[in-house]
Amino acid sequence: MPTIGWIFLILALALIVGGLMILRDSAHSMKISDEKMKKIRARQKELEAQDKEDDDWK
């Protein structure tokens, strides 16, 4: 393989690994407020109750 091929290959691998590392570092940086978490949990309970009701109906 010519030298330019190796350069492109190494560059592509570096971009992939770098992107994955940035994604990993930013994965836990989103903070959710307590109010939003309460809304999420309430909505989840509503959906579970609805699913249970639908299952009982069938």
CNS distance restraints for C-alpha pairs under 8 A (distance, minus, plus):
assign (resid   1 and name CA) (resid   5 and name CA) 6.16 0.50 0.50
assign (resid   1 and name CA) (resid   6 and name CA) 7.04 0.50 0.50
assign (resid   2 and name CA) (resid   6 and name CA) 6.82 0.50 0.50
assign (resid   3 and name CA) (resid   7 and name CA) 6.34 0.50 0.50
assign (resid   4 and name CA) (resid   8 and name CA) 6.23 0.50 0.50
assign (resid   5 and name CA) (resid   9 and name CA) 6.13 0.50 0.50
assign (resid   6 and name CA) (resid  10 and name CA) 6.08 0.50 0.50
assign (resid   7 and name CA) (resid  11 and name CA) 6.01 0.50 0.50
assign (resid   8 and name CA) (resid  12 and name CA) 6.02 0.50 0.50
assign (resid   9 and name CA) (resid  13 and name CA) 6.27 0.50 0.50
assign (resid  10 and name CA) (resid  14 and name CA) 6.07 0.50 0.50
assign (resid  11 and name CA) (resid  15 and name CA) 6.19 0.50 0.50
assign (resid  12 and name CA) (resid  16 and name CA) 6.29 0.50 0.50
assign (resid  13 and name CA) (resid  17 and name CA) 6.12 0.50 0.50
assign (resid  14 and name CA) (resid  18 and name CA) 5.87 0.50 0.50
assign (resid  15 and name CA) (resid  19 and name CA) 5.99 0.50 0.50
assign (resid  16 and name CA) (resid  20 and name CA) 6.25 0.50 0.50
assign (resid  17 and name CA) (resid  21 and name CA) 6.19 0.50 0.50
assign (resid  18 and name CA) (resid  22 and name CA) 6.23 0.50 0.50
assign (resid  19 and name CA) (resid  23 and name CA) 6.14 0.50 0.50
assign (resid  20 and name CA) (resid  24 and name CA) 6.11 0.50 0.50
assign (resid  21 and name CA) (resid  25 and name CA) 6.17 0.50 0.50
assign (resid  22 and name CA) (resid  26 and name CA) 6.19 0.50 0.50
assign (resid  23 and name CA) (resid  27 and name CA) 5.98 0.50 0.50
assign (resid  24 and name CA) (resid  28 and name CA) 7.99 0.50 0.50
assign (resid  25 and name CA) (resid  29 and name CA) 7.84 0.50 0.50
assign (resid  26 and name CA) (resid  30 and name CA) 7.93 0.50 0.50
assign (resid  32 and name CA) (resid  36 and name CA) 6.42 0.50 0.50
assign (resid  32 and name CA) (resid  37 and name CA) 6.63 0.50 0.50
assign (resid  33 and name CA) (resid  37 and name CA) 6.34 0.50 0.50
assign (resid  34 and name CA) (resid  38 and name CA) 6.19 0.50 0.50
assign (resid  35 and name CA) (resid  39 and name CA) 6.40 0.50 0.50
assign (resid  36 and name CA) (resid  40 and name CA) 6.12 0.50 0.50
assign (resid  37 and name CA) (resid  41 and name CA) 6.11 0.50 0.50
assign (resid  38 and name CA) (resid  42 and name CA) 6.07 0.50 0.50
assign (resid  39 and name CA) (resid  43 and name CA) 6.08 0.50 0.50
assign (resid  40 and name CA) (resid  44 and name CA) 6.10 0.50 0.50
assign (resid  41 and name CA) (resid  45 and name CA) 6.20 0.50 0.50
assign (resid  42 and name CA) (resid  46 and name CA) 6.28 0.50 0.50
assign (resid  43 and name CA) (resid  47 and name CA) 6.22 0.50 0.50
assign (resid  44 and name CA) (resid  48 and name CA) 6.15 0.50 0.50
assign (resid  45 and name CA) (resid  49 and name CA) 6.09 0.50 0.50
assign (resid  46 and name CA) (resid  50 and name CA) 6.13 0.50 0.50
assign (resid  47 and name CA) (resid  51 and name CA) 6.06 0.50 0.50
assign (resid  48 and name CA) (resid  52 and name CA) 6.09 0.50 0.50
assign (resid  49 and name CA) (resid  53 and name CA) 6.08 0.50 0.50
assign (resid  50 and name CA) (resid  54 and name CA) 6.12 0.50 0.50
assign (resid  51 and name CA) (resid  55 and name CA) 6.11 0.50 0.50
assign (resid  52 and name CA) (resid  56 and name CA) 6.12 0.50 0.50
assign (resid  53 and name CA) (resid  57 and name CA) 6.15 0.50 0.50
assign (resid  54 and name CA) (resid  58 and name CA) 6.51 0.50 0.50
